[in-house]
């Protein structure tokens, strides 16, 4: 499994910047350093050619993250089974207080 570096975010983080295309919906290769975000309270909205996954990325999250993808990338049943989304540590922009 990937190395999950952070069980919780550091206290001095004011904001985090992540591009939507940098999220992975499948577990990365072994030995990679990734932040794994749990998919809680998922809502999937289906449009003609896209799926939108809205979820809370943790127990204290107040606002959902939204990930939109083409239906050709993943179908609704596959998306409904995603338990975590992953982001590489070098793709995260940390904004500190």
C-alpha positions in Angstrom: 0.0 0.0 0.0 1.0 3.6 -0.3 2.8 5.4 2.5 0.2 7.5 4.3 2.3 10.3 5.7 -0.3 12.3 7.6 -3.0 10.8 9.8 -4.1 14.4 10.5 -3.0 17.8 9.1 -0.6 20.0 11.0 -2.2 22.6 13.2 -0.4 25.6 11.5 -2.0 25.0 8.1 -4.2 27.8 7.0 -5.3 26.3 3.7 -4.3 23.6 1.2 -4.2 24.0 -2.5 -4.8 20.9 -4.7 -5.7 20.7 -8.4 -8.6 18.4 -9.1 -6.6 16.5 -11.8 -4.0 15.5 -9.2 -6.3 13.4 -7.2 -6.2 9.6 -7.6 -9.3 7.5 -7.1 -7.3 4.2 -7.0 -4.7 3.2 -4.5 -1.2 4.4 -5.7 1.8 2.1 -6.1 3.5 0.7 -3.0 6.2 3.0 -1.5 4.7 6.2 -2.8 4.1 9.0 -0.3 0.5 10.0 -0.5 -2.1 11.7 1.6 -5.2 9.5 1.8 -8.5 11.3 2.3 -11.5 9.3 3.5 -14.7 9.6 1.4 -17.4 10.5 3.9 -21.1 11.4 3.3 -20.6 10.9 -0.5 -23.1 12.4 -3.0 -22.8 11.5 -6.7 -24.4 13.7 -9.3 -24.7 12.3 -12.8 -24.8 14.5 -15.8 -24.9 13.5 -19.5 -21.1 12.9 -19.8 -19.7 13.5 -16.3 -20.0 12.3 -12.7 -19.5 14.7 -9.8 -18.4 13.2 -6.5 -19.0 15.5 -3.5 -17.7 14.2 -0.2 -16.4 15.3 3.2 -12.7 14.5 3.5 -12.6 13.8 7.2 -14.5 13.8 10.5 -14.1 17.5 11.1 -14.7 18.7 7.5 -17.5 21.2 7.2 -17.5 21.7 3.4 -17.3 19.0 0.7 -14.7 18.5 -1.9 -16.0 18.1 -5.4 -14.3 15.9 -8.0 -15.7 15.8 -11.5 -14.7 13.2 -14.1 -15.8 11.9 -17.4 -18.0 8.8 -17.4 -15.5 7.2 -19.7 -13.0 7.2 -16.8 -15.2 5.5 -14.2 -18.8 4.5 -13.9 -21.2 5.4 -11.1 -20.9 1.9 -9.4 -17.1 2.1 -9.4 -17.2 5.7 -8.0 -19.7 4.6 -5.3 -17.2 2.0 -4.1 -14.3 4.5 -3.7 -13.4 4.6 0.1 -10.4 7.0 -0.2 -9.0 9.5 -2.6 -5.2 10.0 -2.8 -3.0 13.0 -3.5 0.8 12.8 -3.9 2.7 14.8 -1.3 4.5 16.8 -4.0 1.2 18.0 -5.5 0.0 19.7 -2.4 0.4 23.5 -1.9 0.6 24.0 1.9 -0.4 27.5 3.1 0.7 28.1 6.7 -0.4 30.8 9.2 
